């Protein structure tokens, strides 16, 4: 059978067809970062106070300032408490004004938020549930990567990229209509599951066309990081943003991989696809090459067991897995805490996305210049060094800024 690299050179290494495929593979990656919106923007600690409308029974004509002064205690810095209120009483308004209220309790009737569309009330004693949302979403990413990897090997790259997209379309809508936090949490897990599956399958399919193509797909992820801030800033309501995301996902289409077809002993289908690609790229394929493609080949199925039967592959698996673990640990610790950087959450999210665009483009150049090994080592060392530099700043050195125009 002909070497697949030889086939690629014959039909055009990076012709019009490959560019369309990279665009098709990369476009959903714009949308995957948007799935973070409903948990990244959720964590912003909104300006709020306890709902104390109980006092309006004593005097319905109270102004908002008078209501706060009478029913909400102040913190040491003089601001109204976000999580405490005075215990409701059955006194008349004159007695409340004269004697005042002293006994405080947690919010009993929910919260009133300033200039925001906040839901699920994950604040005060429930603020730890924000981290639960993040953990569940990332668990879905992990589980999806494990599940869709073997599926891609058994059922093809095309199905394994389309299946997660279908799941994403459905579950993104389910997230948008979630009536309570529990359904929202389950939906976020499945969205993460589908997102992890798509990223795994699309990366494998992109690598067929070279490391540059895979890096180009990641540029779309960076663009999505920028778009997430802009989309939520403009729409201002995350549920509507979910509908926009689901609608755009429907335009994804990816053909099967010719390499996978050849590996599965389906040379006729591979030959048809190769001829179609050559026609689109306006290339002519040598007749002897086509004859090699259509030859019946013995299919060798080793699966994941092949990795563990080879000492070299086991070593590579450990090293790459450890590198990915370290990379993702640092990356997600940053990206999932954009609301705690002391700046407006939209601005920080935009800056994160913008910074990744030149980084991915630089990766293409580095891979061509020094190869994969040195590129991986140098970028990990650089990232690790800058992470260590953060230790030079003491905890609490930067005052926490609260985005008054939070969108959740």
NUTINU-73769 format. One line per field, with one value per residue (C-alpha): residue in three letters; x, y, z. Coordinates in nm, 4 decimals. Example, Ala and Ser with C-alpha at 12.3 -4.5 7.8 and 13.67 -1.06 7.14 Angstrom:
BEGIN
type ala_ser $
east 1.2300_1.3670 $
north -0.4500_-0.1060 $
up 0.7800_0.7140 $
This chain:
BEGIN
type unk_unk_unk_unk_unk_unk_unk_unk_unk_unk_unk_unk_unk_unk_unk_unk_unk_unk_unk_unk_unk_unk_unk_unk_unk_unk_unk_unk_unk_unk_unk_unk_unk_unk_unk_unk_unk_unk_unk_unk_unk_unk_unk_unk_unk_unk_unk_unk_unk_unk_unk_unk_unk_unk_unk_unk_unk_unk_unk_unk_unk_unk_unk_unk_unk_unk_unk_unk_unk_unk_unk_unk_unk_unk_unk_unk_unk_unk_unk_unk_unk_unk_unk_unk_unk_unk_unk_unk_unk_unk_unk_unk_unk_unk_unk_unk_unk_unk_unk_unk_unk_unk_unk_unk_unk_unk_unk_unk_unk_unk_unk_unk_unk_unk_unk_unk_unk_unk_unk_unk_unk_unk_unk_unk_unk_unk_unk_unk_unk_unk_unk_unk_unk_unk_unk_unk_unk_unk_unk_unk_unk_unk_unk_unk_unk_unk_unk_unk_unk_unk_unk_unk_unk_unk_unk_unk_unk_unk_unk_unk_unk_unk_unk_unk_unk_unk_unk_unk_unk_unk_unk_unk_unk_unk_unk_unk_unk_unk_unk_unk_unk_unk_unk_unk_unk_unk_unk_unk_unk_unk_unk_unk_unk_unk_unk_unk_unk_unk_unk_unk_unk_unk_unk_unk_unk_unk_unk_unk_unk_unk_unk_unk_unk_unk_unk_unk_unk_unk_unk_unk_unk_unk_unk_unk_unk_unk_unk_unk_unk_unk_unk_unk_unk_unk_unk_unk_unk_unk_unk_unk_unk_unk_unk_unk_unk_unk_unk_unk_unk_unk_unk_unk_unk_unk_unk_unk_unk_unk_unk_unk_unk_unk_unk_unk_unk_unk_unk_unk_unk_unk_unk_unk_unk_unk_unk_unk_unk_unk_unk_unk_unk_unk_unk_unk_unk_unk_unk_unk_unk_unk_unk_unk_unk_unk_unk_unk_unk_unk_unk_unk_unk_unk_unk_unk_unk_unk_unk_unk_unk_unk_unk_unk_unk_unk_unk_unk_unk_unk_unk_unk_unk_unk_unk_unk_unk_unk_unk_unk_unk_unk_unk_unk_unk_unk_unk_unk_unk_unk_unk_unk_unk_unk_unk_unk_unk_unk_unk_unk_unk_unk_unk_unk_unk_unk_unk_unk_unk_unk_unk_unk_unk_unk_unk_unk_unk_unk_unk_unk_unk_unk_unk_unk_unk_unk_unk_unk_unk_unk_unk_unk_unk_unk_unk_unk_unk_unk_unk_unk_unk_unk_unk_unk_unk_unk_unk_unk_unk_unk_unk_unk_unk_unk_unk_unk_unk_unk_unk_unk $
east 0.0000_0.1222_0.2510_-0.0163_0.2363_0.2945_-0.0807_-0.1076_0.1706_-0.0001_-0.3399_-0.1929_-0.0359_-0.2445_-0.4785_-0.8252_-0.9851_-0.7523_-0.8123_-1.1872_-1.1458_-0.9318_-1.1950_-1.4643_-1.2638_-1.1668_-1.5016_-1.6619_-1.3557_-1.4750_-1.7906_-1.6396_-1.4887_-1.8331_-1.9545_-1.7402_-1.9523_-2.2198_-1.9613_-1.6896_-1.9321_-2.1296_-1.8471_-1.8446_-1.9386_-2.2263_-2.3227_-2.6283_-2.8107_-3.0680_-3.4267_-3.5921_-3.9281_-4.0886_-4.0532_-4.2745_-4.5700_-4.4986_-4.4502_-4.4914_-4.3631_-4.0065_-3.7354_-3.4709_-3.2079_-3.4345_-3.5169_-3.1482_-3.0602_-3.3333_-3.3014_-2.9424_-2.6394_-2.3155_-1.9725_-1.6618_-1.5792_-1.9203_-2.0771_-2.4034_-2.3686_-2.4166_-2.5081_-2.6743_-3.0011_-3.1793_-3.4307_-3.7828_-4.0162_-4.3875_-4.3337_-4.4783_-4.2433_-4.2245_-4.0933_-3.8413_-3.7128_-3.6985_-3.5403_-3.3720_-3.2979_-2.9932_-3.0286_-2.9015_-2.9382_-2.8595_-3.0722_-3.4130_-3.5932_-3.3219_-3.1184_-3.1630_-2.8914_-2.7739_-2.7746_-2.7508_-2.9382_-2.8094_-2.9651_-2.9452_-2.8283_-2.4849_-2.3606_-2.2767_-2.3085_-2.3638_-2.0667_-1.8686_-2.1128_-1.9384_-1.6321_-1.8617_-1.9879_-1.6305_-1.5324_-1.8343_-1.7701_-1.4035_-1.4986_-1.7202_-1.4251_-1.2121_-1.4791_-1.5584_-1.1928_-1.1714_-1.4931_-1.4591_-1.0929_-1.1670_-1.4840_-1.2742_-1.0564_-1.3466_-1.6141_-1.4183_-1.3172_-1.6252_-1.8783_-1.6676_-1.6647_-2.0313_-2.1699_-2.0352_-2.1643_-2.5162_-2.4931_-2.3669_-2.6559_-2.9116_-2.7494_-2.6545_-3.0263_-3.1008_-2.8522_-3.0338_-3.3745_-3.2548_-3.5259_-3.3021_-2.9398_-2.9459_-3.0548_-2.8054_-2.5265_-2.6089_-2.6361_-2.2962_-2.1400_-2.2806_-2.1754_-1.8235_-1.8436_-1.9316_-1.6798_-1.3990_-1.4949_-1.4971_-1.1608_-1.0049_-1.1469_-1.0830_-0.7225_-0.6584_-0.8217_-0.6307_-0.2971_-0.3501_-0.2711_0.0308_0.1088_0.0528_-0.3063_-0.3605_-0.2194_-0.4435_-0.7448_-0.6333_-0.6280_-1.0055_-1.0192_-0.8379_-1.0802_-1.3626_-1.2110_-1.2330_-1.5796_-1.7113_-1.6483_-1.7975_-2.1022_-2.2007_-2.1226_-2.3540_-2.6348_-2.6179_-2.8129_-2.6370_-2.9490_-2.9963_-2.6243_-2.6701_-2.9311_-2.6900_-2.4186_-2.6496_-2.7666_-2.4141_-2.3115_-2.5588_-2.3371_-2.0547_-1.9720_-1.6606_-1.5834_-1.4258_-1.0499_-0.8889_-0.6100_-0.8625_-1.0437_-0.7173_-0.6303_-0.9723_-0.9275_-1.1718_-0.9505_-1.2352_-1.3963_-1.0539_-0.9855_-1.3120_-1.2336_-0.8764_-0.9995_-1.2574_-0.9939_-0.7568_-1.0328_-1.1107_-0.7402_-0.7044_-0.4344_-0.3723_-0.2939_-0.0472_-0.2206_0.0272_-0.0514_-0.4243_-0.3561_-0.1643_-0.4526_-0.7130_-0.5098_-0.6641_-0.4541_-0.4429_-0.6037_-0.4032_-0.6065_-0.3995_-0.6064_-0.4918_-0.3208_-0.0465_0.0654_0.1169_0.3006_0.5756_0.8213_0.8881_0.5189_0.4617_0.7374_0.5930_0.2448_0.3680_0.5672_0.2912_0.0261_0.2317_0.2935_-0.0785_-0.1610_0.0784_-0.0363_-0.4069_-0.3618_-0.2043_-0.4274_-0.7621_-0.6568_-0.6149_-0.9050_-1.1605_-1.0661_-1.0890_-1.3329_-1.0632_-0.7944_-0.8914_-1.0202_-1.3480_-1.4328_-1.5064_-1.1720_-0.9724_-1.1517_-1.0806_-0.7125_-0.6818_-0.8239_-0.6097_-0.2903_-0.3539_-0.3822_-0.0138_0.0887_-0.0731_0.0646_0.4101_0.3731_0.3386_0.6659_0.8442_0.7334_0.8712_1.1930_1.3021_1.0617_0.8102_1.0439_1.2227_0.8989_0.7243_1.0145_1.0731_0.7080_0.6464_0.9581_0.8564_0.5029_0.6291_0.8773_0.6091_0.3790_0.6572_0.6933_0.3389_0.4713_0.6519_0.3158_0.1687_-0.1861_-0.4331_-0.1905_-0.4539_-0.7992_-1.0769_-1.2888_-1.6532_-1.8035_-2.1164_-2.2507_-2.2246_-2.4434_-2.5547 $
north 0.0000_0.3505_0.5652_0.8162_1.1002_1.0152_1.0256_1.3660_1.5070_1.3774_1.5317_1.8525_1.8838_2.1819_2.2624_2.4132_2.0955_2.0787_2.4464_2.3891_2.0890_2.2876_2.5595_2.2989_2.1385_2.4679_2.6445_2.4412_2.5217_2.8825_2.7641_2.5300_2.8150_2.9742_2.6729_2.8061_3.1211_2.9744_2.8744_3.1374_3.4288_3.2480_3.2851_3.6642_3.7770_4.0162_4.3262_4.2315_4.2423_4.0236_4.0564_4.2447_4.3297_4.2080_4.5617_4.7021_4.5517_4.8036_5.0954_5.0399_5.3930_5.3350_5.4327_5.1755_5.3548_5.3676_4.9979_4.9067_5.1231_4.9652_4.5989_4.5253_4.5436_4.7019_4.5442_4.6834_4.8896_5.0569_4.8751_4.6871_4.3155_4.0882_3.7812_3.9044_4.0762_4.1769_3.9247_4.0276_4.1563_4.2364_4.5911_4.9020_5.1272_5.3808_5.1214_4.9957_5.3473_5.4279_5.1116_4.9683_4.6037_4.4278_4.0524_3.9402_3.6202_3.4834_3.5818_3.4181_3.5254_3.5318_3.8259_4.1471_4.1931_4.5240_4.5661_4.1929_3.8851_3.6399_3.2988_2.9977_3.2192_3.0546_3.3149_3.3397_2.9925_2.8399_3.0102_2.6835_2.5415_2.7519_2.5308_2.2279_2.3508_2.3873_2.0440_1.8751_2.0442_1.9404_1.5870_1.5756_1.6848_1.4064_1.1390_1.2473_1.2234_0.8671_0.7565_0.9170_0.8218_0.4492_0.5353_0.7327_0.4293_0.1867_0.3920_0.6569_1.0193_1.1601_1.0007_1.0849_1.4532_1.4686_1.2778_1.5276_1.8172_1.6708_1.6192_1.9759_2.1211_1.9416_1.9859_2.3513_2.4164_2.2057_2.4195_2.7309_2.6087_2.4521_2.5300_2.4559_2.4133_2.0316_2.0022_2.2732_2.0745_1.7486_1.9353_2.0970_1.7533_1.6258_1.9456_1.8928_1.5264_1.6189_1.9034_1.6781_1.4166_1.6689_1.8179_1.4712_1.3609_1.6912_1.7038_1.3530_1.4365_1.7650_1.5910_1.3960_1.7185_1.8001_1.9769_2.3168_2.2227_2.1133_2.4446_2.6326_2.4594_2.5829_2.9406_2.9103_2.8162_3.1389_3.3339_3.1671_3.2899_3.6458_3.5889_3.4582_3.7924_3.9871_3.7650_3.7769_4.1488_4.2251_3.9782_4.0283_3.7129_3.3791_3.1774_3.3632_3.3222_2.9448_2.9484_3.1372_2.8804_2.5874_2.7440_2.7954_2.4395_2.3052_2.4145_2.1678_1.9079_1.6882_1.4099_1.0795_1.0364_0.8594_0.7388_0.5724_0.4115_0.2641_0.1396_-0.0284_-0.2198_-0.0072_0.0976_0.1584_0.4204_0.5705_0.5809_0.7646_1.0215_1.0680_1.1222_1.3732_1.5643_1.5646_1.7056_1.9816_2.0662_2.0423_1.7761_1.4662_1.1402_0.8977_0.5802_0.3569_0.5356_0.4755_0.1078_0.0844_0.2482_0.0067_-0.3004_-0.5112_-0.4857_-0.6950_-0.4976_-0.4941_-0.4144_-0.3552_-0.0877_0.0751_-0.2482_-0.1658_0.1248_-0.0911_-0.3665_-0.1264_0.0188_0.3185_0.3977_0.3622_0.6140_0.8597_0.8121_0.8909_1.1973_1.3475_1.2712_1.4378_1.7400_1.7729_1.7362_2.0160_2.2365_2.1984_2.2424_2.5824_2.6845_2.6052_2.7503_3.0788_3.0679_2.9561_3.2364_3.5347_3.6987_3.7233_3.9146_4.2568_4.3734_4.3652_4.0022_4.0815_4.2563_3.9744_3.7102_3.9127_3.9491_3.5744_3.5009_3.7615_3.6334_3.2814_3.3830_3.4842_3.1940_2.9419_3.1130_3.1138_2.7404_2.6788_2.8616_2.6865_2.3421_2.4085_2.5627_2.3420_2.0484_1.9126_1.8058_2.1378_2.3295_2.1347_2.1620_2.5339_2.6377_2.4302_2.5717_2.9256_2.8792_2.7143_2.9949_3.2618_3.0635_3.0572_3.4345_3.4763_3.3661_3.7011_3.8711_3.8140_3.6878_3.9757_4.2171_4.3064_4.4188_4.2093_4.3951_4.3077_4.3509_4.5549_4.4587_4.0825_3.8975_3.5924 $
up 0.0000_-0.0756_0.2070_0.3082_0.2948_-0.0702_-0.1310_0.0373_-0.1779_-0.4891_-0.4109_-0.2669_0.0772_0.1780_-0.1057_-0.1113_0.0245_0.3248_0.4005_0.3992_0.6285_0.8743_0.8688_0.9336_1.2143_1.3693_1.3533_1.6382_1.8478_1.8442_2.0143_2.2725_2.4811_2.4794_2.6748_2.9582_2.9678_3.1870_3.4487_3.3981_3.4146_3.6823_3.9308_3.9265_4.2785_4.2009_4.3950_4.5972_4.9280_5.0994_4.9868_5.2770_5.1244_5.4473_5.5871_5.3122_5.4975_5.7740_5.5340_5.1573_5.0851_5.2046_4.9594_4.8617_5.0742_5.3781_5.3393_5.3301_5.6288_5.8397_5.7382_5.6300_5.8647_5.7539_5.7261_5.8960_5.5868_5.6007_5.3026_5.3293_5.3965_5.0971_5.2983_5.6173_5.7090_6.0278_6.1577_6.0441_6.3174_6.3421_6.4710_6.3154_6.1214_6.4041_6.6500_6.3952_6.3380_6.7110_6.8476_6.5403_6.4644_6.6096_6.5595_6.2168_6.0179_5.6731_5.3746_5.4155_5.0973_4.8354_4.7092_4.5155_4.2509_4.1065_3.7253_3.6608_3.5441_3.8014_3.8586_4.0878_4.3795_4.4056_4.6519_5.0234_5.1784_4.8316_4.6635_4.6757_4.4206_4.1552_4.1954_4.1738_3.8346_3.7114_3.8404_3.6824_3.3467_3.3441_3.4533_3.1452_2.9291_3.0757_3.0383_2.6816_2.5823_2.7161_2.5452_2.2035_2.1558_2.1085_1.9141_1.6643_1.6082_1.5655_1.3880_1.2031_1.2421_1.0709_1.3050_1.6076_1.5181_1.4229_1.7232_1.9809_1.7712_1.7741_2.1497_2.1928_1.9917_2.2073_2.5470_2.4980_2.4530_2.7622_2.9583_2.8372_2.9551_3.2813_3.5369_3.8349_3.9304_3.9340_3.5696_3.4805_3.6487_3.4692_3.1381_3.1941_3.2450_2.9151_2.7347_2.8707_2.7677_2.4089_2.3997_2.5175_2.2604_1.9771_2.0711_2.0821_1.7481_1.5705_1.6910_1.5595_1.2281_1.2015_1.2625_0.9403_0.7552_0.9723_1.2975_1.1357_1.0595_1.4191_1.5470_1.3061_1.4622_1.8035_1.6737_1.6445_2.0126_2.0972_1.8781_2.0679_2.3932_2.2629_2.1194_2.4503_2.6194_2.3263_2.2876_2.6526_2.6741_2.3820_2.4553_2.8325_2.9085_2.9063_2.8248_2.4944_2.4265_2.4614_2.1825_1.9550_2.0257_1.9525_1.6241_1.4933_1.5806_1.3251_1.0331_1.1014_0.8344_0.8185_0.5639_0.6609_0.6861_0.3906_0.6184_0.8492_0.5567_0.4301_0.7786_0.8064_0.4814_0.2784_-0.0148_-0.2613_-0.0396_0.0279_-0.3464_-0.4136_-0.1458_-0.2717_-0.6279_-0.5043_-0.3076_-0.6044_-0.8252_-0.5743_-0.5453_-0.9251_-0.9053_-1.1127_-0.9345_-1.0974_-1.2123_-1.0311_-0.7051_-0.7468_-0.8133_-0.4863_-0.3010_-0.4350_-0.3449_-0.0680_0.2455_0.5594_0.8415_1.1618_1.4718_1.7813_1.9491_2.2705_2.3743_2.1222_2.3407_2.6483_2.4623_2.3526_2.6059_2.3804_2.3386_2.7134_2.7783_2.5268_2.6734_3.0240_2.9185_2.7039_2.9644_3.2369_3.0115_2.9378_3.3066_3.4003_3.1144_3.1829_3.5566_3.5032_3.2148_3.3746_3.7100_3.5235_3.2799_3.5387_3.7761_3.5430_3.7831_4.0512_3.8644_3.9900_3.6499_3.4652_3.3838_3.0166_2.9712_3.1308_2.9221_2.6072_2.6975_2.7574_2.4128_2.2378_2.4020_2.2714_1.9060_1.8563_2.0821_1.8469_1.5377_1.6979_1.7609_1.3870_1.3257_1.6130_1.4981_1.1523_1.2864_1.5777_1.5734_1.8231_2.1032_2.1557_2.1028_2.3776_2.6216_2.5666_2.5925_2.9072_3.0742_2.9829_3.1146_3.4333_3.4969_3.4703_3.6986_3.9586_3.9244_4.0556_4.3964_4.4159_4.4689_4.8163_4.8468_4.8545_4.6866_4.4294_4.5427_4.4058_4.1543_4.1225_3.7785_3.8376_3.4996_3.5418_3.2985_3.4898 $
